[in-house]
Amino acid sequence: MEAPAPPADDRLRGILLIVVAAVLFAGIDVFSKLLAPTQSVGQIVWARYTMALPLLLATTPPSRWPGMFRTARPLWQIVRGVIPMGTSVGMVLAVRHLPLAEATVILFTAPFLVVALSAAVLREQVAAASWIAVFVGFAAVLLVARPGFSEFSEYLIFPLIGALFFALLQLVTRLLRMRGEAAHTTLAWTLATGCVLATPFAIATWRPVSGEAWLLMAGLGLVFGGAQALLVRAFAYAPAGVLTPFTYVQIIAAVVMGMIVFGVIPDIWSLIGIVMIIAAGVTVARTRMPS
């Protein structure tokens, strides 16, 4: 028996929240790129988590704190908390060397990797339309990145690493959801695990921090925490099949922010590739809507 569809108002709230979250996720990479010339990767990753966890606690009634960390699968929650560190490190290195839009587009190969991994690892049946969209998506990435023909070719590995960990994150998140783990519990464990792992990494690679850099790091943490909180809230209002297509707003936001903040305007081939990857990603999301 199918679950009843959420009310239209709830779906609209979920869509609005996911759109704002997508814009904030693009903002995370803007802050990271601004910090990259002067701060270490460890410091930038650390800043994401050390502000985000207190923000989550501050927006959650203290009476719910113990329950928020209560889980029947602590090992899987720790694994789920470790995986986004790979995405964070990959994307910080990516935006240090690559234009914001290009790095974001390559990160969004993750849904296509999820399709391939779902077929190979979870033995899920994948519709022909999804496989066609995957092919189009990877072709679009080649159009944007143009490996071997771009001055940034040697740095393409960084967002690809981020995309691989992002795909693994989606798979593990699905497994936890299927086993009844609450979204707030998963978020709390992810942020706590990130704090624990990022702190020694930051200490070992610490560089002097100016007053401006401290403000940027604080802004990074607040935006990261806000994006994560809105993401969780959005999925409480509407199912993944409705919301996932709207996550591609992040690519559009990255293009606009790259133009405004860094003065980088994508060329015509990159713009064509961006449109292709958004269309392919939305197709994958729509053809894989849960029944």
Sequence and secondary structure as in RCSB ss.txt:
>XXXX:A:sequence
MEAPAPPADDRLRGILLIVVAAVLFAGIDVFSKLLAPTQSVGQIVWARYTMALPLLLATTPPSRWPGMFRTARPL
WQIVRGVIPMGTSVGMVLAVRHLPLAEATVILFTAPFLVVALSAAVLREQVAAASWIAVFVGFAAVLLVARPGFS
EFSEYLIFPLIGALFFALLQLVTRLLRMRGEAAHTTLAWTLATGCVLATPFAIATWRPVSGEAWLLMAGLGLVFG
GAQALLVRAFAYAPAGVLTPFTYVQIIAAVVMGMIVFGVIPDIWSLIGIVMIIAAGVTVARTRMPS
>XXXX:A:secstr
       HHHHHHHHHHHHHHHHHHHHHHHHHHHHTTTS HHHHHHHHHHHHHHHHHHTS GGGHHHHT  S HH
HHHHHHHHHHHHHHHHHHHHHHS HHHHHHHHTTHHHHHHHHHHHTS     HHHHHHHHHHHHHHHHHH TTTS
TTGGGTHHHHHHHHHHHHHHHHHHHHHHTT  HHHHHHHHHHHHHHHHHHHHHHT     HHHHHHHHHHHHHHH
HHHHHHHHHHHHS HHHHGGGGGHHHHHHHHHHHHHH     HHHHHHHHHHHHHHHHHHHHT   
